[in-house]
Amino acid sequence: YLGVSQLYVHQVESLERVRAGQNVVVVTSTSSGKTLCYNLPIIERLLAEREGRALYIYPINALVNDQLKSLFKINLALGNDALGIARYTGSLSAEKRRDTRARNPNIFLTNPEMLHLSFLLWHQNWQDLWRNLRFIVIDEVHTYRGVFGSNMAQLMRRVLRMAAHYGASPQFICCSATIANPKELVENLVGRQFHV
């Protein structure tokens, strides 16, 4: 489906490592299929484990919207509404954010701001997500450097503490097209071991 007849080597390796429970960072050139490196194993797992949840984190809302369209296409190919998918950003009205929470989708696409201001601050409203959180995707990891990167690293520690509080230990899949030291960056960012 989606015009993909065969996977690239890096996509196959990512899929196998994620299936094995490893945290993965994928670094390849632009338009080389990094999105499939996380969508394939996550969708595979969530279709088998319907209560499972995933958080996709992007640095800007434009990426959230682009990836939402991509996921909708996959969901349509799987049989319309195979999985619940929704964005959760500050650009949505309070009513739409409330509706999204009530729908309780399998995959939330968001940004660091909403992770901080809603998912963590109002964690009691997100208990099902935290309890069943299986995956966290951090795309464009090269943007998390300097002060922004330091803040993001603290945010990830809070995320892991919150997940542990609810009994979850999510697996990470990170991606970037432009970074020379991916392992060092993501291990500092998340505080866990990664495979490149």
URSULRA-V412271 format. One record per residue. N is the residue number from 1. RES is the residue in one small letter. PHI is phi in whole degrees, 0 to 359 (NA if undefined). NEAR is the number of other ideal C-beta (glycine too) atoms within 8 Angstrom. D_CENTER is the distance of its C-alpha to the mean C-alpha in whole Angstrom. Layout:
# URSULRA-V412271
[[N	RES	PHI	NEAR	D_CENTER] [N	RES	PHI	NEAR	D_CENTER]]
This chain:
# URSULRA-V412271
[[1	y	NA	5	22] [2	l	57	6	21] [3	g	76	4	23] [4	v	261	8	22] [5	s	260	3	24] [6	q	208	4	23] [7	l	273	10	20] [8	y	286	8	21] [9	v	302	6	21] [10	h	294	11	18] [11	q	289	12	16] [12	v	295	9	18] [13	e	297	8	18] [14	s	299	14	14] [15	l	303	12	15] [16	e	294	8	17] [17	r	291	10	16] [18	v	294	14	13] [19	r	302	8	16] [20	a	278	6	18] [21	g	87	5	15] [22	q	271	9	15] [23	n	279	13	12] [24	v	231	14	12] [25	v	239	16	12] [26	v	252	13	13] [27	v	231	9	16] [28	t	218	8	18] [29	s	294	5	19] [30	t	301	4	18] [31	s	62	4	18] [32	s	252	9	18] [33	g	87	12	15] [34	k	296	11	12] [35	t	300	9	10] [36	l	294	10	12] [37	c	297	16	11] [38	y	253	16	8] [39	n	297	11	9] [40	l	299	11	12] [41	p	291	13	12] [42	i	289	15	9] [43	i	297	11	11] [44	e	304	9	14] [45	r	291	11	14] [46	l	289	15	13] [47	l	290	10	16] [48	a	277	6	18] [49	e	231	8	17] [50	r	299	7	17] [51	e	278	6	16] [52	g	296	11	13] [53	r	228	13	10] [54	a	220	14	6] [55	l	247	15	4] [56	y	254	13	2] [57	i	245	12	5] [58	y	235	13	8] [59	p	289	10	12] [60	i	223	7	14] [61	n	294	10	14] [62	a	300	6	15] [63	l	290	11	12] [64	v	303	15	10] [65	n	294	9	14] [66	d	298	8	14] [67	q	289	13	11] [68	l	298	11	12] [69	k	298	8	15] [70	s	297	10	14] [71	l	293	12	12] [72	f	298	9	15] [73	k	296	9	17] [74	i	297	12	16] [75	n	298	12	16] [76	l	295	8	20] [77	a	295	8	21] [78	l	279	10	20] [79	g	123	6	22] [80	n	49	6	21] [81	d	60	6	19] [82	a	300	7	18] [83	l	230	12	15] [84	g	276	9	14] [85	i	226	11	12] [86	a	205	10	12] [87	r	267	11	11] [88	y	219	13	12] [89	t	228	11	14] [90	g	291	8	17] [91	s	284	4	19] [92	l	278	10	19] [93	s	292	5	22] [94	a	301	6	23] [95	e	295	6	24] [96	k	292	8	21] [97	r	295	11	18] [98	r	298	8	21] [99	d	298	8	21] [100	t	296	13	17] [101	r	301	10	17] [102	a	294	6	20] [103	r	290	8	18] [104	n	53	7	16] [105	p	292	10	13] [106	n	288	10	11] [107	i	234	15	8] [108	f	252	14	8] [109	l	254	14	7] [110	t	211	14	8] [111	n	227	13	10] [112	p	302	10	11] [113	e	301	7	15] [114	m	287	12	14] [115	l	301	14	12] [116	h	288	11	15] [117	l	278	8	17] [118	s	234	12	16] [119	f	300	16	14] [120	l	270	12	16] [121	l	297	7	19] [122	w	250	8	19] [123	h	305	11	18] [124	q	296	5	21] [125	n	279	7	19] [126	w	238	11	16] [127	q	302	9	18] [128	d	296	9	16] [129	l	298	12	13] [130	w	297	13	13] [131	r	294	9	16] [132	n	249	10	14] [133	l	290	14	10] [134	r	257	13	10] [135	f	222	14	6] [136	i	232	12	4] [137	v	256	14	2] [138	i	240	14	5] [139	d	264	14	7] [140	e	58	10	11] [141	v	298	15	12] [142	h	296	10	15] [143	t	283	7	15] [144	y	265	12	15] [145	r	223	7	19] [146	g	65	5	22] [147	v	297	5	22] [148	f	299	9	18] [149	g	295	11	17] [150	s	298	8	19] [151	n	297	9	18] [152	m	295	11	14] [153	a	298	13	15] [154	q	294	8	17] [155	l	298	12	14] [156	m	294	11	12] [157	r	294	9	16] [158	r	295	10	16] [159	v	300	12	12] [160	l	293	11	14] [161	r	295	8	17] [162	m	293	12	16] [163	a	300	12	14] [164	a	297	9	17] [165	h	303	8	20] [166	y	264	10	18] [167	g	88	5	19] [168	a	250	11	15] [169	s	222	5	14] [170	p	291	11	10] [171	q	266	11	10] [172	f	252	14	8] [173	i	230	18	7] [174	c	243	17	8] [175	c	220	16	10] [176	s	197	13	13] [177	a	257	11	16] [178	t	224	4	19] [179	i	207	10	19] [180	a	268	3	22] [181	n	236	6	21] [182	p	299	14	17] [183	k	297	9	18] [184	e	300	7	20] [185	l	297	15	17] [186	v	289	15	14] [187	e	292	11	16] [188	n	289	8	18] [189	l	293	14	15] [190	v	257	14	13] [191	g	82	9	16] [192	r	227	7	16] [193	q	282	5	17] [194	f	232	15	15] [195	h	249	8	17] [196	v	270	7	17]]
